[in-house]
Amino acid sequence: MTARLYDLASTWTFATGVGQVWDVIADPALDWSAWWPGCTPARPVERSCEQSAERSGAGGTSREDLLLASTATFDFHASLGYTLRISFHATRVERLREVAFDAGEDLTGTGRVALTARADGGTDVVITWAVRPAKRWMVALSPIAAPVFTLAHHAMMRRGEAGLRRHLAELVRDTDRR
């Protein structure tokens, strides 16, 4: 049985500028668990030195090079009681605009995070996924449970958006205090 393809999209809107949002989302430390409720690191970020050096020709030390050389794996705890382990490996990075990635582990496929500056100084973040479940029970249940899995995905994404909004507000407050 071929696993069902899920095409999913979420739009997050923030009052903060693109640079601040980019600095958190595209941080090479990939510590999303610091702001995303229900997200925990499954293992340390893995770095491929060869890939980073190939891209830059000089050791690969820029933020973009580090992202392209990194694979982060997180456990996402769904509101329905299950956990998905998902790895993210950047395949394209366009500074302040986009990160495209391959997803692996319990969901396999591709995704994209695109940032757009708003006229009011804020930022829109559009996150798209084209993934298939790899967990046997999810593959088996997808024909009847797809709407429930989709709702669980959107709930997880709303938690991520709310967590990032709080995190950005804290960063702005910290900057204002200095």
PLY file of the C-alpha trace (Angstrom):
ply
format ascii 1.0
element vertex 178
property float x
property float y
property float z
element edge 177
property int vertex1
property int vertex2
end_header
0.00 0.00 0.00
1.40 3.39 -1.01
1.20 5.95 1.73
-1.13 8.88 1.16
0.51 12.20 0.20
-0.34 15.08 2.51
-0.06 18.56 0.98
-0.21 20.89 3.95
0.23 24.64 4.30
0.30 27.05 7.21
0.70 30.82 7.26
2.12 32.51 10.32
2.03 36.30 10.70
4.30 38.25 13.04
4.61 41.93 13.93
8.41 41.64 13.95
10.62 42.16 10.91
11.92 39.50 8.56
15.44 39.67 10.00
14.29 38.82 13.52
12.05 35.98 12.36
14.80 34.61 10.08
17.34 34.69 12.92
15.16 32.35 14.96
13.83 30.03 12.26
17.13 29.72 10.39
19.39 29.61 13.45
22.02 26.94 12.67
21.66 25.61 16.23
18.16 24.49 15.15
16.88 24.73 18.71
13.19 24.95 17.84
12.33 23.23 21.11
13.25 26.50 22.87
10.08 28.07 21.49
7.89 25.32 19.98
5.66 23.59 22.58
5.44 19.86 21.98
8.77 19.78 20.10
11.82 18.11 21.64
15.18 17.24 20.10
15.37 13.52 19.29
19.15 13.66 18.92
21.87 16.29 18.54
22.04 18.22 15.27
24.21 16.35 12.79
26.63 18.33 10.61
28.21 17.17 7.35
31.54 19.01 7.04
32.05 17.83 3.46
28.77 19.27 2.24
29.44 22.58 3.95
32.96 22.83 2.50
31.74 21.94 -1.02
29.19 24.76 -0.97
31.52 27.51 0.19
34.85 26.25 -1.07
36.38 27.65 2.12
35.22 25.59 5.04
31.50 26.42 5.09
31.14 28.71 8.08
28.30 31.03 7.02
24.87 30.59 8.52
23.56 29.33 5.20
26.43 26.84 4.86
25.80 25.55 8.37
22.10 25.08 7.63
22.83 23.20 4.42
25.25 20.94 6.27
22.81 20.23 9.12
20.20 17.62 9.85
17.98 18.21 12.86
15.65 15.55 14.23
12.76 16.39 16.53
9.95 14.54 18.25
6.64 16.36 17.79
4.01 15.40 20.34
0.58 15.57 18.73
-2.49 16.59 20.69
-4.00 13.17 19.88
-1.37 11.39 21.99
1.06 10.13 19.37
4.59 11.37 18.64
6.15 11.86 15.24
9.92 11.85 14.82
10.84 14.10 11.90
14.26 14.93 10.52
14.87 18.14 8.60
17.75 18.59 6.18
18.00 21.92 4.34
18.40 21.56 0.58
18.21 25.24 -0.39
18.73 28.38 1.68
18.06 31.87 0.39
18.97 34.29 3.17
16.00 36.14 4.69
13.61 34.52 2.21
13.46 30.73 2.13
14.61 27.40 3.46
13.63 24.28 1.51
14.18 20.93 3.16
13.84 17.19 2.93
11.89 15.49 5.70
12.62 12.00 6.94
11.88 9.46 9.68
8.12 9.21 10.43
7.16 11.62 7.61
9.06 11.57 4.33
8.98 14.21 1.65
9.78 17.87 1.25
8.92 21.19 2.78
9.54 24.88 2.42
9.54 27.86 4.76
9.15 31.18 2.93
9.37 34.59 4.61
7.84 37.75 3.16
8.12 41.27 4.54
4.80 42.97 5.15
4.11 46.64 4.40
3.50 47.21 8.13
7.01 45.98 9.01
5.86 42.54 10.03
6.54 39.17 8.46
4.45 36.45 6.86
5.84 32.93 7.08
4.36 30.31 4.75
5.24 26.72 5.57
4.37 24.04 3.03
4.75 20.29 3.25
4.39 17.45 0.76
4.90 14.39 2.93
3.86 10.78 3.31
3.64 8.96 6.62
6.23 6.25 7.11
4.81 4.77 10.32
2.97 1.60 9.42
-0.07 2.39 11.58
-0.44 5.84 10.00
-0.18 4.42 6.48
-2.87 1.85 7.32
-5.19 4.42 8.93
-4.70 7.23 6.39
-7.64 6.26 4.16
-10.05 6.91 7.05
-8.00 9.06 9.45
-6.54 11.61 7.00
-8.86 14.41 8.21
-7.87 13.72 11.84
-4.15 13.64 10.98
-4.57 16.93 9.10
-6.32 18.54 12.09
-3.56 17.31 14.40
-0.97 18.82 12.04
-2.73 22.19 12.06
-2.98 22.14 15.87
0.76 21.43 16.12
1.51 24.26 13.69
-0.67 26.69 15.70
1.35 25.78 18.81
4.54 26.49 16.87
3.22 29.85 15.69
2.13 30.85 19.20
5.45 29.73 20.66
7.45 31.66 18.08
5.28 34.74 18.66
6.05 34.58 22.42
9.74 33.98 21.75
9.99 36.95 19.36
8.20 39.19 21.87
10.74 38.17 24.54
13.62 38.95 22.19
12.16 42.39 21.45
11.70 43.06 25.20
15.29 41.96 25.89
16.58 44.25 23.12
14.51 47.18 24.47
16.00 46.69 27.96
19.55 47.10 26.66
0 1
1 2
2 3
3 4
4 5
5 6
6 7
7 8
8 9
9 10
10 11
11 12
12 13
13 14
14 15
15 16
16 17
17 18
18 19
19 20
20 21
21 22
22 23
23 24
24 25
25 26
26 27
27 28
28 29
29 30
30 31
31 32
32 33
33 34
34 35
35 36
36 37
37 38
38 39
39 40
40 41
41 42
42 43
43 44
44 45
45 46
46 47
47 48
48 49
49 50
50 51
51 52
52 53
53 54
54 55
55 56
56 57
57 58
58 59
59 60
60 61
61 62
62 63
63 64
64 65
65 66
66 67
67 68
68 69
69 70
70 71
71 72
72 73
73 74
74 75
75 76
76 77
77 78
78 79
79 80
80 81
81 82
82 83
83 84
84 85
85 86
86 87
87 88
88 89
89 90
90 91
91 92
92 93
93 94
94 95
95 96
96 97
97 98
98 99
99 100
100 101
101 102
102 103
103 104
104 105
105 106
106 107
107 108
108 109
109 110
110 111
111 112
112 113
113 114
114 115
115 116
116 117
117 118
118 119
119 120
120 121
121 122
122 123
123 124
124 125
125 126
126 127
127 128
128 129
129 130
130 131
131 132
132 133
133 134
134 135
135 136
136 137
137 138
138 139
139 140
140 141
141 142
142 143
143 144
144 145
145 146
146 147
147 148
148 149
149 150
150 151
151 152
152 153
153 154
154 155
155 156
156 157
157 158
158 159
159 160
160 161
161 162
162 163
163 164
164 165
165 166
166 167
167 168
168 169
169 170
170 171
171 172
172 173
173 174
174 175
175 176
176 177
